[in-house]
Amino acid sequence: MVSKHSTGYPKGHPWSQSNSLHVTPRVTNPFRLTRQATSRKDALHVNRPSHQGHQIRAAHTESRPQPENAPQRTPAPSASECPTPPLVTEESMRQSVTSAIYETLKSQRLYDDGRGAAVRELVCHLVHDRGERPNIFHADALAAANWAVDGSAVELSVIIDEMLRLGIEPTGQFCHTALRALAIHPNYIMRNEILGYMKQEQIELSESGRCSVALGLLRDRQFEMAMDYIDQMIRDKLGIPAWVFDIFIYQLGEMNLIDEAFHLAWHRVQATGHDDTPKSLSMWTFLLEECGKALHYEGTKFVWNYMVESGNLNPCDGTTTNVLYTAARKGDPDLANQAIQVLSARGLKLGIHHYEALVETYTRCEDLQNAFQVLCIMASTGIQPEAASTRPLFALLKRSQQLIDSSLDLLANLARTEVVPTAGANVVIEALCAHDNLPKALSVYYGIDAVCIAGPNTHTFEVLLAAATTHDDAAMIFSEAELLSIKPSEAMHESMVRCCARDGSLKEALAHIAKIDQSATSPWLSKRTLTVLIERTFREQDPKAWDLLDEAKRRYADVKWEFEAMLLEMIKADASKMRPPPASEPEADEPEADEPDEHLWGEVEEALLKKRVHRS
């Protein structure tokens, strides 16, 4: 072997580069293989490629053109006279004529089957046992053997080194064979060196060669460079095979680069036309699934119209449901109904999540008629809509009073022919309360029996009580619920606590608190209600204030300074009752409200301790 640069190439060779490059690992000389070395697995000290390499190799379907400098021998026997042996054995090689062995090496089937070990054994037999001088044909065959998943870029580097040592000049065909191997076993430096050599020698890069470069960049996970390269190929109007597009789409989809995958899928259709082969159907199924999971509307719509509507693809239930969700997110009723039809045609019983997606679809395009119609269909199939089912409708109705008035008319018309669920009336009441229009919300409540056969439910009163601002309104609404034998919920009790603490009876407020679950895991009172209640108990000097404060400190860590001023006022009031200050004693300056004294909370804690001792 000759001396090497750090690149592993002879000095002065056009492929050699600066000494800053790494040293290529060495493997056994492929031109000096022994017959025992039928596999390169033990000789190569590199990591094996993943299954993606096999995927790229298997996708190659083009015939392998013959090298330019292949030796001219006597015409080879026909396939019937000297068939290619299924396995390369020492006996079969001895019995075969030299021309038959060359024909075997030319066989595309040998490379498509990934029988790299057989190629290496045949080249070793020709060079050592039959005295054939190593030539570009042997080197090309050995390079093509690395198209298999058990090949490597390291072995390709050794082949090139031996070519240079033996004075074998790389040809255009060999460069393309090497680029194809590097598309499966990527090596960025070696690929650039080969491309630089081809440019220097004015060797034109064919369409298949450019595909190999693009795939090599993709295997290197240099996605931006790979996309730029294949986009340039598209702009140059090259004939990119469908399988190249498919590999890009698979890889980009797995990396969640859905925009790029959709972009290439569209160009694939423009370049290759309709394709319904099994491999193609697998790719379209994958793309539809990934677009649906990512709620990518443009990609989902494109694949659905191109493959599903044409009858070429029948997606599974999960993918179809994701298509429905995507249509709901974008507000496309046509796509949503097509997905529902596919699911219904299979006899699938639609669930609440399917109907909720339809409600959201119609709501996004402001089709209130069909949105409420879907709620009626849900009720007719035995699925009662919940408050969560009407969130898209509530978000739409609270935008304007005009939409609320239109909804009331729609519900009245639907009630003549459909069973309107209570959730349909509740969402209108909730929207009116959001507009601070409690009187009109109460009028809708009083007429709810004329629209909804089931009448009001617990959520109806929760919405009305949450909007009540006075004790009288809250007491009237609460009594209505008791009159209809509706069991009060904790949310209803909390609303009563807030209204009673504001302008009602404190005793009644405390009675409602006793009916709320006070376990540590329960929501208990909201901060809004708790603030109103503690203020009321402080004003009335009720001892319950200290228990409420303890609970507030335990559940809400940030209430310390919110009640500081009230606590200080109560402490001073108690002190004045027990021991009035002397008239001559100057009054102490009170701390400003916006600048709390750092010692104040200690005084509060001390007073709290005294109160507890006094109560005990």
Secondary structure per residue as TSV (DSSP state, phi and psi in degrees):
chain	resnum	aa	ss	phi	psi
A	1	M	-	360.0	145.5
A	2	V	-	-85.9	164.8
A	3	S	-	-66.3	150.8
A	4	K	-	-122.1	154.1
A	5	H	-	-78.5	178.8
A	6	S	T	-64.1	-17.5
A	7	T	T	-77.7	-17.6
A	8	G	S	92.6	5.9
A	9	Y	S	-109.4	154.6
A	10	P	-	-62.3	154.4
A	11	K	T	-63.1	138.6
A	12	G	T	84.4	-8.6
A	13	H	-	-73.7	143.1
A	14	P	T	-62.8	-17.7
A	15	W	T	-85.2	-16.6
A	16	S	-	-71.9	147.3
A	17	Q	-	-127.4	-165.2
A	18	S	-	-66.8	162.1
A	19	N	T	-72.0	-2.4
A	20	S	T	-76.1	-10.5
A	21	L	S	-78.7	157.2
A	22	H	-	-76.1	160.1
A	23	V	-	-80.9	128.9
A	24	T	-	-72.1	129.4
A	25	P	-	-60.0	150.1
A	26	R	-	-100.6	143.6
A	27	V	-	-131.9	175.9
A	28	T	-	-62.1	140.7
A	29	N	-	-59.1	119.6
A	30	P	G	-67.6	-19.7
A	31	F	G	-84.1	-4.0
A	32	R	G	-125.3	35.2
A	33	L	-	-71.3	144.1
A	34	T	-	-91.5	159.7
A	35	R	T	-68.6	-17.5
A	36	Q	T	-73.6	-24.6
A	37	A	-	-86.3	69.3
A	38	T	-	-80.8	-8.0
A	39	S	-	-135.0	146.4
A	40	R	S	-92.1	1.0
A	41	K	T	-62.1	-39.7
A	42	D	T	-78.9	-22.7
A	43	A	T	-84.7	-26.4
A	44	L	-	-91.7	127.7
A	45	H	-	-106.4	54.3
A	46	V	S	-135.4	163.7
A	47	N	-	-71.1	143.3
A	48	R	-	-75.9	147.8
A	49	P	-	-70.3	159.9
A	50	S	-	-80.6	-177.2
A	51	H	H	-66.1	-16.5
A	52	Q	H	-63.5	-34.6
A	53	G	H	-61.5	-42.2
A	54	H	H	-63.9	-36.7
A	55	Q	H	-63.0	-43.2
A	56	I	H	-68.0	-43.4
A	57	R	H	-62.7	-42.5
A	58	A	H	-68.2	-26.2
A	59	A	H	-74.5	-20.9
A	60	H	-	-66.9	121.8
A	61	T	-	-121.4	-7.0
A	62	E	S	-73.7	150.7
A	63	S	-	-72.5	146.2
A	64	R	-	-85.8	113.9
A	65	P	-	-66.9	157.7
A	66	Q	-	-82.1	145.3
A	67	P	-	-62.4	158.2
A	68	E	T	-72.9	-35.0
A	69	N	T	-104.9	32.0
A	70	A	-	-65.5	139.6
A	71	P	-	-65.5	140.6
A	72	Q	-	-90.6	107.7
A	73	R	-	-111.5	-180.0
A	74	T	S	-63.9	150.9
A	75	P	-	-54.3	135.8
A	76	A	-	-76.2	148.7
A	77	P	-	-62.9	158.5
A	78	S	-	-70.1	168.9
A	79	A	T	-62.8	-32.6
A	80	S	T	-73.0	-31.9
A	81	E	T	-75.4	-38.3
A	82	C	S	-140.7	77.5
A	83	P	-	-66.8	153.0
A	84	T	-	-69.2	125.3
A	85	P	-	-66.4	143.0
A	86	P	S	-63.6	-31.8
A	87	L	S	-134.2	139.7
A	88	V	-	-83.5	113.7
A	89	T	-	-123.0	164.9
A	90	E	H	-62.6	-36.0
A	91	E	H	-68.6	-43.5
A	92	S	H	-66.0	-35.6
A	93	M	H	-68.6	-37.7
A	94	R	H	-67.1	-32.2
A	95	Q	H	-84.8	-15.3
A	96	S	S	-90.2	144.3
A	97	V	-	-76.4	161.2
A	98	T	H	-61.2	-41.0
A	99	S	H	-63.2	-33.6
A	100	A	H	-69.0	-35.8
A	101	I	H	-66.2	-40.5
A	102	Y	H	-63.4	-39.4
A	103	E	H	-64.1	-35.5
A	104	T	H	-64.9	-41.4
A	105	L	H	-66.0	-28.2
A	106	K	H	-78.7	-13.8
A	107	S	-	-66.9	122.8
A	108	Q	H	-63.8	-30.1
A	109	R	H	-61.7	-32.7
A	110	L	H	-62.9	-34.8
A	111	Y	H	-86.8	-35.3
A	112	D	H	-64.5	-31.0
A	113	D	T	-80.1	-4.3
A	114	G	T	71.1	31.2
A	115	R	-	-94.2	65.0
A	116	G	H	-64.6	-36.1
A	117	A	H	-62.7	-36.4
A	118	A	H	-66.0	-39.2
A	119	V	H	-63.4	-45.5
A	120	R	H	-61.9	-39.2
A	121	E	H	-68.1	-37.9
A	122	L	H	-66.9	-42.5
A	123	V	H	-64.9	-40.7
A	124	C	H	-61.2	-41.6
A	125	H	I	-65.1	-42.9
A	126	L	I	-64.7	-42.0
A	127	V	I	-75.6	-42.9
A	128	H	I	-96.0	-42.2
A	129	D	I	-86.4	-29.3
A	130	R	S	-111.2	0.1
A	131	G	-	72.5	20.7
A	132	E	-	-71.4	134.7
A	133	R	-	-75.1	130.5
A	134	P	-	-56.1	133.8
A	135	N	-	-140.6	-178.3
A	136	I	H	-64.5	-28.4
A	137	F	H	-64.4	-44.0
A	138	H	H	-62.5	-43.8
A	139	A	H	-63.8	-39.4
A	140	D	H	-66.1	-40.1
A	141	A	H	-64.6	-42.4
A	142	L	H	-65.6	-37.9
A	143	A	H	-65.9	-39.7
A	144	A	H	-67.6	-26.1
A	145	A	G	-62.4	-21.4
A	146	N	G	-84.5	5.9
A	147	W	G	-69.7	-21.3
A	148	A	S	-72.8	162.4
A	149	V	T	-70.0	-17.7
A	150	D	T	-93.1	9.3
A	151	G	-	-84.9	-173.4
A	152	S	-	-164.1	159.9
A	153	A	H	-69.9	-26.7
A	154	V	H	-65.2	-44.5
A	155	E	H	-64.7	-37.6
A	156	L	H	-62.5	-37.8
A	157	S	H	-62.8	-40.2
A	158	V	H	-65.8	-39.8
A	159	I	H	-59.8	-44.5
A	160	I	H	-64.4	-40.2
A	161	D	H	-59.1	-44.3
A	162	E	H	-68.0	-34.8
A	163	M	H	-60.3	-44.9
A	164	L	H	-67.4	-37.3
A	165	R	H	-65.5	-36.7
A	166	L	H	-89.5	-0.9
A	167	G	T	78.9	22.4
A	168	I	-	-89.7	115.3
A	169	E	-	-79.8	131.8
A	170	P	-	-64.6	136.9
A	171	T	-	-101.9	172.6
A	172	G	H	-60.7	-40.2
A	173	Q	H	-63.1	-42.6
A	174	F	H	-63.2	-41.1
A	175	C	H	-61.1	-41.9
A	176	H	H	-67.3	-37.3
A	177	T	H	-63.1	-41.6
A	178	A	H	-66.7	-39.9
A	179	L	H	-63.6	-36.3
A	180	R	H	-66.4	-38.8
A	181	A	H	-65.9	-36.4
A	182	L	H	-74.2	-16.2
A	183	A	H	-71.1	-22.9
A	184	I	H	-97.0	-40.5
A	185	H	S	-119.1	83.9
A	186	P	-	-68.2	143.1
A	187	N	-	-147.4	104.2
A	188	Y	H	-61.5	-41.5
A	189	I	H	-66.9	-47.2
A	190	M	H	-63.7	-38.6
A	191	R	H	-62.3	-43.9
A	192	N	H	-66.8	-34.3
A	193	E	H	-66.7	-40.8
A	194	I	H	-66.4	-42.8
A	195	L	H	-64.9	-37.4
A	196	G	H	-65.3	-39.2
A	197	Y	H	-65.0	-42.2
A	198	M	H	-63.7	-38.6
A	199	K	H	-67.0	-40.8
A	200	Q	H	-66.0	-39.8
A	201	E	T	-87.4	4.9
A	202	Q	T	57.4	41.3
A	203	I	-	-90.5	121.3
A	204	E	-	-72.6	135.9
A	205	L	-	-86.3	116.8
A	206	S	-	-74.8	174.1
A	207	E	H	-62.5	-41.4
A	208	S	H	-65.2	-35.1
A	209	G	H	-65.7	-40.4
A	210	R	H	-66.8	-34.9
A	211	C	H	-63.0	-39.3
A	212	S	H	-64.4	-39.4
A	213	V	H	-64.8	-43.8
A	214	A	H	-62.0	-43.0
A	215	L	H	-68.3	-34.8
A	216	G	H	-63.8	-41.1
A	217	L	H	-63.5	-38.3
A	218	L	H	-65.8	-40.7
A	219	R	H	-67.8	-26.9
A	220	D	T	-75.7	-3.8
A	221	R	T	63.0	29.3
A	222	Q	-	-96.2	75.6
A	223	F	H	-65.4	-39.2
A	224	E	H	-65.9	-43.4
A	225	M	H	-65.5	-39.3
A	226	A	H	-65.0	-41.5
A	227	M	H	-66.5	-41.5
A	228	D	H	-61.2	-39.4
A	229	Y	H	-67.7	-45.9
A	230	I	H	-73.5	-28.7
A	231	D	H	-64.4	-38.7
A	232	Q	H	-65.5	-37.3
A	233	M	H	-62.7	-38.9
A	234	I	H	-66.2	-42.6
A	235	R	H	-64.4	-31.9
A	236	D	T	-79.3	-0.4
A	237	K	T	58.0	44.0
A	238	L	-	-81.7	156.8
A	239	G	-	-82.7	81.4
A	240	I	-	-78.4	124.1
A	241	P	-	-63.5	155.4
A	242	A	H	-63.4	-35.1
A	243	W	H	-67.3	-27.5
A	244	V	H	-67.4	-45.6
A	245	F	H	-57.2	-42.5
A	246	D	H	-61.9	-43.2
A	247	I	H	-63.8	-42.3
A	248	F	H	-61.1	-44.0
A	249	I	H	-63.9	-41.8
A	250	Y	H	-60.7	-49.1
A	251	Q	H	-66.6	-43.4
A	252	L	H	-67.1	-37.1
A	253	G	H	-65.5	-40.6
A	254	E	H	-65.6	-27.5
A	255	M	T	-89.2	7.2
A	256	N	T	63.2	27.4
A	257	L	-	-94.4	72.8
A	258	I	H	-72.2	-37.3
A	259	D	H	-58.6	-46.1
A	260	E	H	-66.9	-39.7
A	261	A	H	-64.0	-42.3
A	262	F	H	-64.2	-39.9
A	263	H	H	-58.2	-44.7
A	264	L	H	-73.2	-32.6
A	265	A	H	-63.3	-39.4
A	266	W	H	-64.6	-44.5
A	267	H	H	-67.5	-29.9
A	268	R	H	-61.9	-43.4
A	269	V	H	-64.6	-41.4
A	270	Q	H	-66.0	-33.0
A	271	A	H	-86.0	-38.8
A	272	T	H	-110.9	-12.3
A	273	G	-	74.0	-161.9
A	274	H	-	-72.4	137.2
A	275	D	-	-146.8	113.5
A	276	D	-	-118.6	29.8
A	277	T	-	-69.3	159.7
A	278	P	H	-56.2	-41.0
A	279	K	H	-63.4	-38.8
A	280	S	H	-66.8	-42.4
A	281	L	H	-61.9	-35.8
A	282	S	H	-63.7	-41.0
A	283	M	H	-66.4	-44.3
A	284	W	H	-65.2	-35.9
A	285	T	H	-63.1	-44.1
A	286	F	H	-62.0	-45.3
A	287	L	H	-65.1	-41.3
A	288	L	H	-64.1	-38.9
A	289	E	H	-64.9	-44.5
A	290	E	H	-68.6	-40.5
A	291	C	H	-64.9	-39.5
A	292	G	H	-66.0	-43.1
A	293	K	H	-62.5	-36.8
A	294	A	T	-85.5	0.9
A	295	L	T	54.4	39.6
A	296	H	-	-87.4	104.3
A	297	Y	H	-67.2	-48.3
A	298	E	H	-61.2	-45.4
A	299	G	H	-65.7	-42.0
A	300	T	H	-62.7	-46.2
A	301	K	H	-62.2	-41.0
A	302	F	H	-64.8	-50.9
A	303	V	H	-65.8	-38.4
A	304	W	I	-63.1	-47.5
A	305	N	I	-68.4	-36.5
A	306	Y	I	-78.2	-37.3
A	307	M	I	-111.6	-42.6
A	308	V	I	-79.0	-48.2
A	309	E	T	-65.3	-27.3
A	310	S	T	-80.8	-5.2
A	311	G	T	85.0	8.9
A	312	N	S	-89.2	-15.3
A	313	L	-	-136.8	135.4
A	314	N	-	-122.4	92.2
A	315	P	-	-69.0	158.1
A	316	C	-	-74.8	172.5
A	317	D	H	-62.5	-42.3
A	318	G	H	-62.9	-44.0
A	319	T	H	-65.3	-40.7
A	320	T	H	-63.9	-38.7
A	321	T	H	-64.9	-38.3
A	322	N	H	-64.9	-34.7
A	323	V	H	-62.7	-40.6
A	324	L	H	-61.5	-44.0
A	325	Y	H	-63.2	-38.8
A	326	T	H	-64.4	-42.0
A	327	A	H	-63.8	-37.4
A	328	A	H	-65.4	-40.5
A	329	R	H	-63.5	-36.0
A	330	K	H	-92.4	-19.3
A	331	G	T	80.0	47.2
A	332	D	-	-111.1	94.1
A	333	P	H	-66.0	-30.4
A	334	D	H	-64.5	-48.8
A	335	L	H	-64.0	-39.3
A	336	A	H	-63.9	-43.5
A	337	N	H	-68.2	-34.2
A	338	Q	H	-64.8	-40.2
A	339	A	H	-65.3	-40.8
A	340	I	H	-63.4	-39.4
A	341	Q	H	-64.5	-39.9
A	342	V	H	-62.6	-42.9
A	343	L	H	-68.3	-41.5
A	344	S	H	-68.2	-34.5
A	345	A	H	-63.7	-23.0
A	346	R	T	-87.1	0.4
A	347	G	T	80.1	16.4
A	348	L	-	-75.3	131.3
A	349	K	-	-78.4	119.4
A	350	L	-	-69.9	138.7
A	351	G	-	-103.7	-178.6
A	352	I	H	-64.2	-30.8
A	353	H	H	-69.8	-28.1
A	354	H	H	-70.4	-45.4
A	355	Y	H	-67.2	-38.4
A	356	E	H	-62.2	-36.4
A	357	A	H	-65.0	-37.8
A	358	L	H	-66.2	-40.3
A	359	V	H	-60.3	-44.4
A	360	E	H	-64.8	-36.3
A	361	T	H	-60.1	-51.1
A	362	Y	H	-70.0	-31.6
A	363	T	H	-66.7	-39.2
A	364	R	H	-65.9	-28.1
A	365	C	T	-98.6	14.9
A	366	E	T	57.4	37.3
A	367	D	-	-97.5	81.2
A	368	L	H	-64.9	-33.7
A	369	Q	H	-58.2	-52.4
A	370	N	H	-73.4	-29.9
A	371	A	H	-63.4	-47.3
A	372	F	H	-69.6	-29.8
A	373	Q	H	-63.6	-39.2
A	374	V	H	-63.6	-39.1
A	375	L	H	-61.1	-39.3
A	376	C	H	-66.5	-38.8
A	377	I	H	-65.1	-39.6
A	378	M	H	-57.3	-47.7
A	379	A	H	-64.0	-36.9
A	380	S	H	-70.1	-23.4
A	381	T	T	-91.5	4.7
A	382	G	T	90.9	7.1
A	383	I	-	-104.2	109.1
A	384	Q	-	-81.3	121.7
A	385	P	-	-63.0	142.6
A	386	E	-	-102.4	177.9
A	387	A	G	-62.5	-34.9
A	388	A	G	-65.5	-25.4
A	389	S	G	-70.7	-20.2
A	390	T	G	-106.4	12.2
A	391	R	H	-61.6	-42.1
A	392	P	H	-61.1	-38.4
A	393	L	H	-64.8	-42.4
A	394	F	H	-62.4	-41.7
A	395	A	H	-61.9	-32.5
A	396	L	H	-78.5	-44.5
A	397	L	H	-68.2	-32.3
A	398	K	T	-75.0	-1.6
A	399	R	T	-73.6	-36.6
A	400	S	-	-151.8	149.6
A	401	Q	H	-69.3	-29.1
A	402	Q	H	-63.9	-39.1
A	403	L	H	-66.0	-33.3
A	404	I	H	-65.9	-44.1
A	405	D	H	-61.5	-39.3
A	406	S	H	-65.0	-36.4
A	407	S	H	-66.0	-38.6
A	408	L	H	-62.3	-40.7
A	409	D	H	-66.7	-40.1
A	410	L	H	-63.7	-42.4
A	411	L	H	-64.3	-39.1
A	412	A	H	-63.9	-39.5
A	413	N	H	-70.9	-40.1
A	414	L	H	-65.7	-32.1
A	415	A	T	-63.5	-19.8
A	416	R	T	-73.8	-28.2
A	417	T	T	-123.9	-17.0
A	418	E	S	-124.3	162.8
A	419	V	-	-90.7	104.3
A	420	V	-	-82.9	122.6
A	421	P	-	-72.0	156.5
A	422	T	H	-61.5	-30.5
A	423	A	H	-60.4	-29.9
A	424	G	H	-66.1	-41.5
A	425	A	H	-74.7	-35.0
A	426	N	H	-62.0	-37.5
A	427	V	H	-69.2	-31.1
A	428	V	H	-70.1	-42.7
A	429	I	H	-61.0	-42.4
A	430	E	H	-63.8	-38.4
A	431	A	H	-67.1	-38.4
A	432	L	H	-65.0	-39.9
A	433	C	H	-65.4	-33.1
A	434	A	H	-66.8	-25.2
A	435	H	T	-90.6	12.2
A	436	D	T	57.1	39.2
A	437	N	-	-116.9	65.8
A	438	L	H	-64.6	-39.4
A	439	P	H	-56.8	-43.8
A	440	K	H	-70.8	-33.8
A	441	A	H	-63.2	-37.5
A	442	L	H	-68.4	-35.0
A	443	S	H	-65.7	-37.5
A	444	V	H	-65.8	-37.8
A	445	Y	H	-63.0	-43.0
A	446	Y	H	-66.0	-23.8
A	447	G	T	-103.8	14.9
A	448	I	H	-69.2	-28.0
A	449	D	H	-66.6	-25.4
A	450	A	H	-77.7	-17.2
A	451	V	H	-105.6	-44.3
A	452	C	-	-112.2	121.6
A	453	I	T	-63.7	-36.5
A	454	A	T	-72.0	-18.6
A	455	G	-	76.0	-172.4
A	456	P	-	-70.8	158.6
A	457	N	-	-130.7	-171.6
A	458	T	H	-60.3	-40.8
A	459	H	H	-63.5	-32.0
A	460	T	H	-57.3	-47.9
A	461	F	H	-74.7	-30.7
A	462	E	H	-61.3	-41.5
A	463	V	H	-66.4	-45.6
A	464	L	H	-65.8	-43.0
A	465	L	H	-67.1	-35.5
A	466	A	H	-64.0	-27.4
A	467	A	H	-88.9	-12.8
A	468	A	-	-69.0	140.6
A	469	T	-	-116.9	-12.0
A	470	T	S	-123.9	160.0
A	471	H	H	-66.5	-36.9
A	472	D	H	-62.8	-46.8
A	473	D	H	-62.7	-44.0
A	474	A	H	-64.8	-42.3
A	475	A	H	-64.0	-39.2
A	476	M	H	-64.8	-44.1
A	477	I	H	-66.8	-39.6
A	478	F	H	-66.2	-37.5
A	479	S	H	-67.5	-32.6
A	480	E	H	-62.2	-41.4
A	481	A	H	-64.7	-41.3
A	482	E	H	-66.4	-35.3
A	483	L	H	-63.7	-33.5
A	484	L	T	-91.3	9.6
A	485	S	T	58.9	35.6
A	486	I	-	-92.9	122.3
A	487	K	-	-67.9	125.1
A	488	P	-	-64.8	138.4
A	489	S	-	-92.3	170.7
A	490	E	H	-63.8	-33.5
A	491	A	H	-64.6	-36.9
A	492	M	H	-67.2	-42.7
A	493	H	H	-62.3	-40.3
A	494	E	H	-63.6	-41.8
A	495	S	H	-61.6	-37.7
A	496	M	H	-66.1	-39.5
A	497	V	H	-59.5	-45.5
A	498	R	H	-63.8	-45.7
A	499	C	H	-70.1	-38.7
A	500	C	H	-66.2	-39.8
A	501	A	H	-68.8	-25.4
A	502	R	H	-76.4	-52.2
A	503	D	H	-146.6	21.1
A	504	G	S	-116.2	-149.3
A	505	S	-	-89.3	127.5
A	506	L	H	-65.5	-34.3
A	507	K	H	-63.4	-39.3
A	508	E	H	-67.1	-37.7
A	509	A	H	-62.6	-43.8
A	510	L	H	-66.9	-30.2
A	511	A	H	-66.8	-38.3
A	512	H	H	-70.0	-32.7
A	513	I	H	-62.2	-38.0
A	514	A	H	-62.8	-21.1
A	515	K	T	-92.0	-1.7
A	516	I	S	-95.2	138.1
A	517	D	-	-62.3	120.6
A	518	Q	-	-106.2	19.7
A	519	S	S	-66.9	158.5
A	520	A	T	-63.5	-25.6
A	521	T	T	-90.9	-8.8
A	522	S	S	-83.0	155.9
A	523	P	-	-64.7	-29.0
A	524	W	-	58.5	-138.7
A	525	L	S	-91.0	144.9
A	526	S	-	-73.2	163.1
A	527	K	H	-64.2	-34.4
A	528	R	H	-61.1	-48.3
A	529	T	H	-67.5	-41.2
A	530	L	H	-62.9	-38.8
A	531	T	H	-62.6	-46.1
A	532	V	H	-62.3	-41.1
A	533	L	H	-67.8	-44.3
A	534	I	H	-66.6	-38.6
A	535	E	H	-58.9	-41.5
A	536	R	H	-66.9	-43.2
A	537	T	H	-67.0	-32.9
A	538	F	H	-68.6	-40.9
A	539	R	H	-62.2	-36.2
A	540	E	T	-94.7	5.9
A	541	Q	T	53.7	40.3
A	542	D	-	-81.7	131.2
A	543	P	T	-59.7	-21.6
A	544	K	H	-63.0	-16.6
A	545	A	H	-59.5	-36.7
A	546	W	H	-69.5	-37.0
A	547	D	H	-66.6	-41.6
A	548	L	H	-64.1	-39.1
A	549	L	H	-65.0	-40.3
A	550	D	H	-58.7	-44.8
A	551	E	H	-67.2	-37.3
A	552	A	H	-65.7	-42.1
A	553	K	H	-64.7	-33.1
A	554	R	H	-72.9	-36.5
A	555	R	H	-94.2	-33.5
A	556	Y	-	-124.3	107.1
A	557	A	T	-72.7	-16.0
A	558	D	T	-101.5	20.0
A	559	V	-	-92.0	2.4
A	560	K	T	-54.6	-52.0
A	561	W	T	-90.4	-12.4
A	562	E	T	-66.1	-36.9
A	563	F	T	-103.5	12.7
A	564	E	H	-62.6	-47.4
A	565	A	H	-62.1	-40.0
A	566	M	H	-66.7	-39.6
A	567	L	H	-65.2	-41.9
A	568	L	H	-64.0	-39.9
A	569	E	H	-62.5	-40.6
A	570	M	H	-68.2	-38.2
A	571	I	H	-62.7	-44.2
A	572	K	H	-66.2	-35.9
A	573	A	H	-65.3	-42.9
A	574	D	H	-63.8	-40.3
A	575	A	H	-65.5	-37.1
A	576	S	H	-68.5	-31.2
A	577	K	H	-72.6	-39.1
A	578	M	H	-77.6	-41.0
A	579	R	S	-150.4	98.7
A	580	P	-	-63.8	141.7
A	581	P	-	-72.0	148.9
A	582	P	-	-60.8	148.4
A	583	A	T	-66.8	-32.6
A	584	S	T	-78.9	-14.0
A	585	E	S	-75.6	125.9
A	586	P	-	-67.9	146.4
A	587	E	-	-73.9	137.6
A	588	A	-	-75.3	144.4
A	589	D	-	-70.4	132.1
A	590	E	-	-83.2	143.5
A	591	P	-	-67.8	146.2
A	592	E	-	-66.0	149.5
A	593	A	T	-66.5	-34.8
A	594	D	T	-86.3	-4.1
A	595	E	S	-127.2	79.7
A	596	P	-	-61.6	138.5
A	597	D	-	-71.3	134.6
A	598	E	T	-67.9	-20.8
A	599	H	T	-92.1	-3.0
A	600	L	H	-65.7	-42.7
A	601	W	H	-65.8	-29.5
A	602	G	H	-64.1	-39.4
A	603	E	H	-63.8	-39.6
A	604	V	H	-63.4	-43.2
A	605	E	H	-63.3	-39.5
A	606	E	H	-65.7	-43.4
A	607	A	H	-64.1	-38.6
A	608	L	H	-61.5	-41.0
A	609	L	H	-64.1	-42.3
A	610	K	H	-61.7	-41.8
A	611	K	H	-62.2	-42.6
A	612	R	H	-62.8	-41.6
A	613	V	H	-64.1	-40.5
A	614	H	H	-64.2	-40.5
A	615	R	H	-68.8	-32.6
A	616	S	-	-73.9	360.0
